[in-house]
């Protein structure tokens, strides 16, 4: 047991008679447990670099550390005591200047320019992701349709609906006018389908969205093993398509620098680094419709980089798809809808993990920062899949189709401009209605009689 402290102290957590803190000597940090009765402390774990903040999560100690490792510089160190062990979890892209617990919820302190912010965060049950900065908004999308006087018997309009998934909850979805029906495809997308007289000059879609920022934890020691990936995922997201043309000379000739035995994360980082070096960010709309075209050109928009990344990742066995959505304005006012595309890679221990191969190098705004294992809360996700013709149920396969996009962000369909003059989005806060407090009725004592 130790009696003298050395170095600077950081963080404080109390669990009954046990007190936890860290001390930093300039090179390493020690997590210490203090015995208030004996006035002594012992070191539980030693970590490289400084621990920035600490709090309790039930009987666990949660610490934040800003230190670059693997694919991020924002990490949580979670220490359990029964049995005694610790885990390293990826945090969201923010500095947790302080951590605190209310007993039920966890919070972190951040600095936002000249203001402070206190935000809730949560660690999922599997300790594979951290959710923070919850967002709850009412969104209104206005699709301004042109050329409605065309032959409506042949016209068929498809508008993507917001995705319902683990980190994005959608409720009260309503379209005006109502679509003929809502159709699902094999990638999990839903489309509002219009034809004939239902196609109007203005189609409005309203819904409430709840979500948050997500940091995914990828085990850097896990080896790549195709047998640990579900057959349906391998079948849908590792093969070639007309967009992800992995058999083209521009893709298939990429040197094999990722051996079969390589660690999964190393293989993923290798693909990301290769694509970043091969493609320069270019926010101009391109006429390319395949990964080989972008690789030959040597530059691409967010969609182009996402398409190239998906093709190269599939070449080396990583199940990969493109995901796209619209930027959510901070609040109030109607703005032009800004779309963006990035990727998701299937990681056996985590499921689908967001990856932005453009990252900080992208020349278009708004950006998704720190591209591995991070999902922003600033986008409403509308599409995921292979950027091919959606696989509608049999009744719709033979029909002509169109989908709503912004600068081909959500799909590579080439003639979308003939349908929309503009797409606008409005974001409003959700106002929670408080229920009035009803005072309980006083019981009568029974004394006295009522007068007639």
N, C-alpha and C positions, 0 to 999 in steps of 0.2 A: 504494500500500500504506500502511496505517496503522500507527503505532507507539504511539500513546497511546489508552488506553481512556477512554470517557466513559459515565456512567450506571451502573446496576446490572447485574451479570452473572447469567445464569440458564441452567442446563442444560449438559450436557457430553456430547459424542459423539466417539468416536475410531474412525477407519477408516485403519489403517496409519499413515502419517506425517501424515495430515490430522486436525486437531482442530477440532470445531465447537462454538460456543457462541452465546448471544444477549446483547446489551446493550440496556438500556431507558433512555431519557432522560426518561421521564415522559409522553411522548406516543406514541412509536413504538418498535418493536423492530427490531433489525438481526440477521439471521443472518450470523454471521461464520465465516470459515475461517482457521485459524491455521497459519502455516508455522513449524514448530519449528526448522528449520535457520536460517532468516533472522531469526526472532524478530519477524516482522511478521504482520499479518492483513489480510484484505480483506472487504468487505461483499458478500454474495451477493444477499440480498433484504431489503427493508424492509417491515414489516407494521405496521398500526395496532394500538394497545394493546400490552399486555405478553404475552410468551410465558411460560407458567407452567412448562413442563418440556420436556425434549428427550432423545431417544435415537436410536440407529442401528437401522435395519432392513435388514440387509445393507449395500448401498451407499447406501441412502436415509436421509435425515434425517427423523425423525418428531417433530413438536412439538405440544403441547397448548396451546390458548388458550381461556380463559373470557371470551367477548365476545359480546354479543347481536348476531346477524346473521340476517336472513331469518326463520328459524323455530325457532332454538335458540340457546343460549348455551354449548354444549359442542362444540368443533371440534378436528380434527386437521389440521395443515398438513404435507403430505408432499412433500418436495423430492427430485427425481431429478436426476442429473447427466449422463446419457447417453440422450437429450439433456437439457439443463438446463431444468427446468420444475418447477412445484409445483401441487399439487391441494389443495383444501379439502374435507375429509370431515366429515360429521356424526358426533360421538362419542355414546356413550350418555349418559343423564342422571346423570352423576357428575363430580365434580372430580378430575382426574388431577393430584394434587399432585406426583407424580414419575413418570418413565417410565424403564424399563430393558429391556435385551435380554439374553437368555442365549445369543445366537447363533442359536437356532432359534425361540424364543418371545419375545413381547413382553408386558410387565407394566406395570400402573399402580398407584400408591399412592393410597389414599383414606383418609379419616377417617370412621369410623362411630361417631357419638356420642363416647365417650371411648376408643374402640379404633381401632387402625389395621388396614387391610386391604390385602392385595396380591393382585391379580387378573390373570389372563391376558386378553389380547384379541388379535384377529386382524383384518387387513384383507383383504377378499375380493379375488380376482384381478382383477375388473373395477373395483376402487376405487369401488364404489357403496354399500358397506355395511361396518359395523364390528360384529363379534360379540364380546361380552365376558361376564364373570361366568357361565361355564358351569354348568349345573345338571344333576344326574343323580339321579333319584329313582325309588323304587318307589311307585306309586299304587294304592290299593284303593278303588274306588267301590262303595258298597252301596246298591242301589235297593230300598227297602221298598215292595212292591206290595200294594195293597189291592183288595178286591172281586174276588178270583180265582174266586169262585163264580158269576160271570156266565156267560152262554152262551158257552162257550169255542169253539164252532164259528164264532162271528162275531167273537170278540175277536182283535185283532192288535196286538201291542206292538212298538214300534221304539225301540231305545236307541242313541244316537249313540256311535260309537267315536272315539277320539282321532285327530286328523288327522296324517298323515305328510306332512311338507313340508320345505322347505329348512332351516328353522330349528327344527324339532321332529322328532326321531327317536323312533319307537315300536318296541319289540321285546317279544317274549314276551307278547302279548295273549292273555288267557284269560278265558272267562266260565263261571260256574257257577250254574245249569245251562247247558249249551251251547245256543246258539240254533238254530232250525231252519236258518237260513243267515245269511250276512252279505251285504247288498245295497249296491251303490254307486249314487249318483245323479249327475246331470250336472254338479253343482257340485263334485265331488271328495269328497263326504262318504261315509262308510260307516256302515251301520246294522245292529245286531244285531237280527234279526227273530225274534219269538216268537209262537206261537199254540198253541191247544189246551192239552194237558197240560204243555207246556214252560213255561207262565207260572206261576211260583211266587211265594210271599210275599216271598222274598228272592232277588234276583239280584245276584251279585257279579262285578265286572269288575276284573281285575288286569293291570297292564302296567308296563313300565319306560320312563321318558321321559328323553330327553337334549335339552337346549336351551340357550338363553342369551338375554341382552338384545341387541337389535339397534338400531343407529342407521343410518337410510337417508339417503343423500345425493341430494337433488333439485337438478338444475341450475337455478339461478334465472334463467338466461338463455335457457332453452329455450322456444320458442313453442308454443302449443297447436296441434296438427295431428292431426286425426282419422285421416288417412291413415297415420300411424305406429303406429296401434293395431290389433292383429290383429282380423280380421273376427269370430272366435268370441267375443272379449271384447266387442266392440261389440254383437254380437247378444244376448249373455246379460245384460249389465250396464249398458246405457244406456236400455233401453226402460221403458215403464210396466208396472206390475203392480197387483194389487189393494191391496198394501201400499204400494208406491211409486207413488201415484196422481198422476203429474206433470201430468195433464190436468185436475185438479180446480182450482176457482177459487182455493183457498188457496195452491196451488203455482204454477200457470201465471201468476198475476197478479203474481208477484214481479218487481220492476223489473229490467230487463236492464242491469246495471252492469258486465258482463264482456264487452267487445267480442271478436269472433272472433279478432283479432290479438293478444289479450292473452297475456302470458307464462303458461305452465302453472302455475307455483307461485303467481303472483299471483291467478289464477282460483281455485285451490284454497284459498288463504288467504281470499279474498273470500267463498267459500261458507261456510267454517268460521266466520268472524266474523259473517256474517249469521245463521246458525243459533244461535250463542251469544247474540246479542242478542234473537232472536225467542223462544227457549225458556228458561225457568228450570228449573234442575235440581230434580227431585222424585223421591224414592226410593219413593213409593207406587206400588203396582201399578195400572195404568190399564186401563180397558176399551177403549181405542183400539186399532184394528187397521189404521190407515192413517196415512200422513204428514199428510194434510190434517186429520185429527182432532187430532193433536198440535199442529199449527200453529194451529188454531182455539182449542185449549185454552190454548196459551201456556206449557206446561210439560210435562215428561216425565222418565221414569226414564232410565237409561243406554240401554235399548233404544229408548225413544221418541226420544231425541236422535239415536241412530244411524239410526233409520228416517227421520227428517226430513232429516238430513244427506244420506243416500243419494238421496232424492227431489230435493232442491235441486241436488245435484251432477249428477245425471243430466239435470236440466233444462238445464244448461249444458254437456252433452256429456262429462262426466267419468265414465268407467266406475267404478262404485262398488258395493260389496256390504257386507253386514253380516257380522261375524265374532264368534263368541262362545265362551266357555270358562269353566272353573271355576278358582277360586283354589286354588293349591297351598299347603297349610300348611307352615310351616317344618320341621316334623318331629315324629313321635311323636303318639300320641293320635288319636282319631277325631272329626272336626268336621262340622258341618252344611255341606254343599256350598254355596259362595257363587258364584253365576254373574254374569257381566258381558258386555255387548255393546259393540262399538265398530265401526269401519269399516276397509275397505281400499279404496284408490284405485289404479287401474292407471296407472303412470307409464311411458311408453315406454322410457326409459333404464334403469329399475330393475326393472320388473315390478310386482307388487302391494306397495304400501307401506301400513303401518298408520297410521291416523289416528284419534285419539280426540277427537271434537268437543266432548266435555264438559270434558276436561282438568282443570285445577286447580279449575274452578268447580263440578264435580260435588259434590253433597251426600251421596253414598253412598260407602261404603268396601267393599273397598279400591279406591284410585284408580289410574288410569294417568296419569302426569304428563307434561306437555309434549307436547301431543297430535299434532304433525306429525312424521312420519318416525321414530317410535320404537315398538319392540315390547318389552313387558316379559317377563321370564323367570318371573314369578310366576303365570302362568296356563297351564293345559293347554287348548289350543284344540281344540274339539269340533265346530265347525260354521262353515261359510262358505256364503254364497249369498244368495238373494233372500227368505228367510222365507216362501216359498210351499210348497204341498204338494210334497214331494220327487218328482222325476221318476224313479221306480223303473222297472225294466225292465217290459215289457208284462205279464208274469205277475202283477204286483202292482198295476197301475194301478186295477183295478176293486174292490180290496178296501178295507175300512175300515182306517184306520191311526191310530196314536197314537205320540207320541214322548216321551221322558223330558225334562223341562225343570224348571227351578227358577224359579218366578214368571215364567214365560213369557220367560225370558232368552234361550233358544236358539231359540225358535219362538213364533209367534203363535197356536198352536192353542189354542182356548178351553176345551176340556174335559179338559185334562191332569190336573186335580186328582182326577178320579175314579180315577186309576190309582195315584198315589204318595202315601204318607203322609209320607215323608221320603227325602232323598238325602244320603248321608254320604260323606266322603272321608278317607282316611288317607294320610299321606306318610311314607315311611321312606327313609333313606339307602341307597345301593347300596354294599355292601361288596365291594371288589375282592379276589378270592382270589389270594394270592401263591403262585406255583409254587415248590416246594422246590428248592434248589440241589443238583444232583447232582454230587458230586465225580468227576472223571475217574479211571478205573482206572489204576493204575500199571502200566507195561509191565514184563514180566519180562526180566531181563537175559540169561537163558539160561545163567547160570553154575550149575554143579553139576547133579546129577541127583536126581530124586525117589526117595525110598526106597520100596522095595516093601513 
